[in-house]
Amino acid sequence: MIIIKSKKFILRPFKKGDEASLQKHINNKIIARNTLRIPYPYKLKDARWWINRNLKLDKKKEKREINFAIEIDGDVVGGIGLDKIYGHCAEIGYWLGEKYWGRGIITEATKLVTKYGFDKLKLRRIYAFAFTWNKASAGVLENNGFKYEGKLRKHIKKGNKFFDDLLFAKVK
């Protein structure tokens, strides 16, 4: 079990009992708008599905996806993870409950998970996408040394609409 501690929060695996605080902090129109797969409203059944999915992922020997709960005072207030872990590359993604915005939490969590990816998983490239309107997410990536690599036009389909995506990456 991977646990990463900082002065502000703990990064740890999702576990049974996280459902209520997960649902409370992720159930937000702005979070849903700025992420690809988080629905709104985010119901308790969605939280149960996510927790169960992560419990199954944690048991797999070969990790293709690793997700961390961002815990503060016993509550899950956000999430961050590495997805599409193949060879030397992985994609990083994250969200944080609105109550905790502006405190540098996601910036620090991104730093810690990126370091984990490079040091423990021996990755050489970690990349991320941000919607063109999500300046905060682009800022988090740039503050962590991720470089803007370009705009992917009509890269994402969300609902029935196509959107441009900004690609950032950090290499070791």
C-alpha positions, -999 to +999 in steps of 0.1 A: +000+000+000+014+034-011+011+063+013+027+097+007+025+122+035+029+160+032+023+187+058-010+196+043-025+162+033-020+125+029-020+107-004-033+071+001-053+044-017-091+048-017-108+025+008-142+014+020-157+042+041-145+069+018-178+070-001-196+098+018-166+123+019-157+115-017-193+122-029-195+154-008-164+170-022-165+158-058-202+166-064-197+200-080-207+214-115-173+231-119-153+200-112-175+180-136-171+207-163-133+207-159-127+170-160-135+144-186-152+115-167-166+130-135-204+132-137-227+158-122-245+151-101-221+127-085-242+103-065-233+079-037-235+050-061-208+067-083-186+069-052-192+033-044-184+023-080-151+043-079-140+029-045-147-007-057-129-001-090-098+011-071-099-018-047-098-041-077-070-021-094-049-022-062-049-060-063-035-062-098+001-072-101+008-051-131-003-015-125-018+004-154-035+029-132-028+041-097-052+065-079-047+083-047-072+099-024-062+133-011-071+131+026-073+160+050-086+155+086-099+120+077-119+132+047-113+125+010-112+160-004-096+152-038-080+127-060-049+123-081-036+095-102-015+081-130-034+064-158-024+046-190+009+035-174+026+018-203+064+015-207+080+048-199+048+070-200+017+078-180-010+104-178-016+124-146-050+137-137-065+153-106-095+170-089-099+189-056-130+199-037-138+236-041-135+244-004-097+235-008-089+255-039-062+282-038-041+265-010-015+249-033-028+214-025-031+201-060+002+218-070+020+199-042+001+166-048+011+168-085+047+173-075+046+143-052+029+120-077+051+131-105+082+123-083+066+089-074+061+082-111+097+090-120+114+075-090+094+044-081+077+035-114+108+045-135+087+066-159+105+089-183+074+110-194+043+121-176+017+140-195-016+157-188-044+174-207-063+205-197-093+220-213-085+253-229-107+272-204-091+255-173-063+280-166-059+268-130-051+233-142-026+246-168-010+266-140-006+236-117+012+218-145+034+247-154+043+253-117+055+216-116+077+220-147+054+205-172+059+220-206+031+230-230+034+209-261+004+221-280-033+222-286-051+191-298-081+203-318-114+186-312-095+160-291-121+153-265-158+144-268-177+153-237-214+147-239-223+154-275-197+182-280-161+181-291-135+203-273-099+213-278-073+200-253-040+215-242-012+189-238+015+193-212+044+169-204+073+165-181+102+143-190+131+129-169 
